[in-house]
Amino acid sequence: MRRNIFIFIVLSGVFFASGCATKVERVGVEEQIDLSGSWNDYDASLVSQEMIKDCVAKPWFEDFVTSQGRNPVVIVGHIENNTYEHINAGVFIKFLERELLNSGKITFVTSPEEREQIRAERNDQQAGNTTEETRIEIGRETGADFMLIGSMNSTKDEVKGKFVVLYQVNLELIDLATNRKAWIGQKQIKKFTKKGAFSW
């Protein structure tokens, strides 16, 4: 009898341990996976695609090309996180930058942080560490015509293990010469999540 109890305890421990083992599976980066109901990479990609597509399709773009004879130059500014979650806005900004560049309609310039690194390299080249033939001149940067700024916002309604979250992203394209708003875009994502009985 004792032997049977011992075997049962050992087998139970083995099954419990195998059930708690970590399992990792590689999935496609474009695959939609929602585990917690929180904002994730898929949301960032979807919102950036739809908003930039809307942005370059609006009248301001054709008006600028017609008057200036070239594509507009855009820089992405500050995107403020006003949600209740800790969201890395830098990931969302990179999605926006990618969509702007890949649209083929926008000339895109670097952020202030990136410019500091590039300017430091150019200054180093001027110090005599680079041959004259390969040295890059100072003062040839392309200035931006517009800055894209915005905010990420959310509201949450929760009761008895169920909750609904509304994410709202607002973006504005500002004419740097006049401070006029050339375009205002808004995208909403609504998620319903129901926690399991044994969820943490």
N, C-alpha and C positions, 0 to 999 in steps of 0.2 A: 504493500500500500504506500509506504513511504517512498519507495522507488518510483512508483507511478506519479506521485505528487511532485517529486523532484524533476522527473522528465517533463511534466506539464509546465512547471515553472520555467525550466530552461527553454522549452519550445516557445512559450509565451514571450519570453525575453527576446528570442531571436526574431519572432514575427514583429514585435513592437519596434525593435531596432531597425529592421528592414523597412518598416513603414515610415520611420522618421528620417531615413537616409535622404540626402540631397540629390536631386536629379536635375541635370542640366540638359537642355535641348536647344540647339541652334535653330532660329527661325529667320524668315526673311525680314529685312529691316522695314519693308513697306507693309508688312502684315499688321492688321489692326488687332491689338491685344489690350484689353482693359482688365486689370486685376483689382484695383482699388476704387475705381470710379473717379480718380483724380486726373488732373490735366497731365497729358503724356506727350511723347514724341509724335504720335500719330496726329493728335490734335494740332500741334504746332505746325506740322507739315501741311495738313489739310487747310488750316486757316490762312497760312501764308500763301499757298497756291491760289486760293479763291480770291483773297483780298488784292494781291498784286495783279491778277488777271483783270479784276474789276477796275483797278486803279489806272492801268495803261489803256483801258478801253473807253475812258471818259473823255469829254471834250477838251480838257486842259492839254492833253498830250498833242492832239492834232493842231490846236491853237499855237502851241509853242513851236512845233516843227515848222508850221507855215510861216510864223513871224521870224524865227531865228535861222531856219534853213539847216537845222541839225537836231539830233536827238538830245533830250534834256539830260543833264548831269545831276544825279541824286546821291545823297548821303543819308544813311540811317542814323538817327539821333537816339535819344533816350526813350526806351519803352518801359514804362513804370508798372510794377507789379502791385496792384491793389487787391489781389485775391487774398483769401484767408490761408492759402497754401504757400509753401516755400517753393517758388518756381524759379528756375534758372532762366532769366530773361535772355541771357546770352545765346542759349540754344535757339530760342524763337527768332532772335535777331539774325542769326546765321541762316535760318530758313528763309527769312525775308530777303536777305542779301542774295541768296542763291536764286530765288525766283525773280528778283529784279534783273540780275545779270542774264539769266537764261531766257528772259522775255524777248531779248534781242532788240528791245525798243529803248532801253535805258543805258546811258553811260554811267557806270557806278564807281564811286571813289571811296577810299578807305576811311575808317573811323578815326577820331582823334588819337586814340590809343595806338592804333596801327601806324598812323603818320609819325608819331614820335620815334618809333623804331626805325622807320625808313629815313627820316631826317637825320637821325644819329649816324646812320650808315653813310649818307651823302656827305655829312660834315667830316666823317672820318676819311672819306676819299679825298676831300680837299686838303687834308693835312699832309699830303705828299706820300701816302701809302699806296697810291694807285697810279698806274701809268696814265699819262696825259690822254692817250688814245681811248682809254676805257673809262675815264673819269666822267661822272654824271654832273652836269651843271646844276647849280642851285637856282631856284626861281622859275622852274618850268612846270610846277604842279598845276593840275587841272582843278579849277574851282567848281564847287557845286552850285547849281541853279536852285535846287529844292532840297529840303530836309524832311525826312519821314519820321514823325514822332507819334507816340501813342500811349495807350495804357491797356492793361489786362485786368478785368474785374470779374467778380463772382458773387453769387448769392446761394445760400444753402438752406433747404427746408428738410428737417429730419424728424422722424418719429418711429419708435419701436423697431430699430434696425433697418429702416428703409429711409433713403434720402434722395433728394433731387438737387442737382447742382446746375446752375445756369452760369456758363462762362460767356463773357462779352468782351470782345477785343475791339477797341476803337483806334483807328489810325487816321492821321491827318498829314497831308502833304503841304508844306509851307514854302511859298516863294521867298527865297532869301533876300531878294532885292527889295521887296515891297511888304513883307510879312503877311501877305494875303494867303488865305487858305485856298489852294487850287483843287483839292479833293479831300473829302471826308468819307471814310469807309467804316463799316461796322459788320462784325460777324459774330453770331451766337452759336454756342453748342450747349445742348441740354442733355444731362445724363441722369438716368434713374438707376440706383444701385440698391440691391437688397442683400443684406449680410446673412450668411448662413448661421445656423444655430451654434456652430463651434468656431466662428470667425473670431480673430483676435480684435 
